[in-house]
Amino acid sequence: MKLYIELKGASGAVYRYKLAEDADPRTTIAGNFVYLDAKGAVLFAGETNNLIGAAARWPEAQTRHGATALYTRLNVSGASRAEEHADLVTALDPVMNRDA
């Protein structure tokens, strides 16, 4: 897995995410996160006030969708997190966001 990935939103903005080793963000900072499969497809995009919660749907992602990596992006501003989340979901249409 790459240490960093860049994801492009529907707006054309590019967001840089860092790999959370062992699917553990190891931080309580607010931010955005994504789950990827082995081919690099985004399975789920989320945003939270505490990145420890980013792993909440991880077991489901692994079992049902073959998730292999969790990436995070620190983003303290609630408005920025929500905007980034919507931008990525619109562009990438992650399978797990469809049934969230």
N, C-alpha and C positions, 0 to 999 in steps of 0.2 A: 504494500500500500504506500502511496505517496504521502509525505508528511503534510503537504498543502495541496488543495485543489481550488480551482476558480470556477464559479458557477455564474452563468449569465441569466439575468432576469428578463422579463418581457419588455421592460423599459430600455434594455440595452446596458444597464448597469452591471458591473462585474463585482462579485463578492468573493473574498478569499476566506477559505475555511481551513482549520487545522485539525489533523487527526487526533482523536481522543483515544490514546492507547488503551487497550483492553475494554473499549466502549465505556470508559469511565472519564467523564470530563474533569474530575478532580478540582472543581472550583464551584463556588456558590455565586459567582458573578452572573448577571443577566446576559442573555444572548440568544442567538439563533443556532439551530443545529439541523443536520441532515443525516439520514441513514442511506448507505449505498450498498449495492450488491457487488459481486465479484467483477462484473463488467463495467462498473462505475456509474450505473444508472441510479438516479435518486429515487428511493422508495418512499421516503417520508421527509417532509420539511416541517420544522416546528420552531416555536419561539417561546421563551420562558423567562420568568423573573429570577430563576435559580437553575443553572445548568446541571446541577445534580439530578434534577428531574428529567433531563433529556433522555435518560435510559429507561423511562417508564414503559415504553412500548417496544423496547429492544428485544425481549424474548419472542414476542409475536412477530416482529420483523425477521428474526432469524428463522423461526419455525415455518412461517407461512410464505415468506418472500425471499429467503436466502440472503439476508443482510450479512455483510462481512465487515463493515466499517461505520463508525460514527464520527462525524466531523462537527466541530463547533466554531462559532465566531462570536467573540465578545461584543456586546452591543447594549450599553446601559440605557439608552433612551427608548422608552416604551413605544413612542411614535415611530422611531426608526426601525425597531424590531418588527412591528406590525407591517410597515410599508415593505420592508425587505421580504418578509414572509409571503405577503400577497404577491409580490413581484415574481418570486421564485415559483410559487405554486401555479401561477398563471402560465409561466413559461415552460415549466417542467412536467406539470400534471402528475405528481407522484401518486402511485397506486394507493398507498395507505392514507393519503389525504382525501381521496375520493370517498372513503368509508369512515372517515373520522367524525 
